[in-house]
Amino acid sequence: MGATGLSADPEEYRARLADQPDEQIDSWVAELLRDVVKRRGIVKVIRDFRRATDLSEVEFERVFASGGAAPATLGRDAEGNLIVPAITLWALPVGLRAGLPDARRRLVDYLVANFEELVYV
């Protein structure tokens, strides 16, 4: 283990994630989403998740609903940013797996892209 307890750098972290089962990846993604939203807010979490998983707004909405979250809870803030209730973030890994054959890669990309957030937590 590196100084962070996870690994020395994002590349090593990605390699370690390759050895993990899908259920563990999904669990870590859901936990990271929850932890980051508490400190940084829902707009940042959605923006980072969309960027790392390469989802358009429409695709994000589809993933959100496919994961079991109520589509009617998806909305926009006063600045027009896409928002969802923080308690529904668990639906994102589920929805990604439900509709995309490369979901595992995208979820790993999200974890690696947020390596610095993990070090902070």
FENQUIBEL-V176026 format. One record per pair of residues at least 12 apart in sequence whose C-alpha atoms are under 8 Angstrom apart, sorted by the first residue. I is the first residue (numbers start at 0). J is the second residue. Records with the same first field share a line. If there is no record, write none. Layout:
I = J / J
This chain:
3 = 118
5 = 118
8 = 114
9 = 111 / 112 / 114
10 = 111
12 = 111 / 114
13 = 107 / 111
16 = 107
21 = 103
24 = 103 / 106 / 107
25 = 92 / 93 / 106
27 = 110
28 = 92 / 106 / 109 / 110
29 = 88 / 89 / 91 / 92
31 = 110 / 117
32 = 44 / 88 / 89
33 = 85 / 86 / 88
34 = 120
35 = 116
36 = 85
41 = 82 / 83 / 84 / 85
42 = 80 / 81 / 82
45 = 81 / 82
47 = 109
48 = 109
51 = 105 / 108 / 109 / 112
52 = 105 / 106 / 108 / 109
53 = 105
56 = 81
60 = 73
61 = 94
62 = 90 / 91 / 94 / 95 / 97 / 98
63 = 90 / 91 / 94
64 = 90 / 94
65 = 90 / 93 / 94 / 95 / 97 / 98
66 = 89 / 90 / 91 / 92 / 93 / 94 / 95 / 97
67 = 90 / 93 / 94
68 = 87 / 90
72 = 84
92 = 106
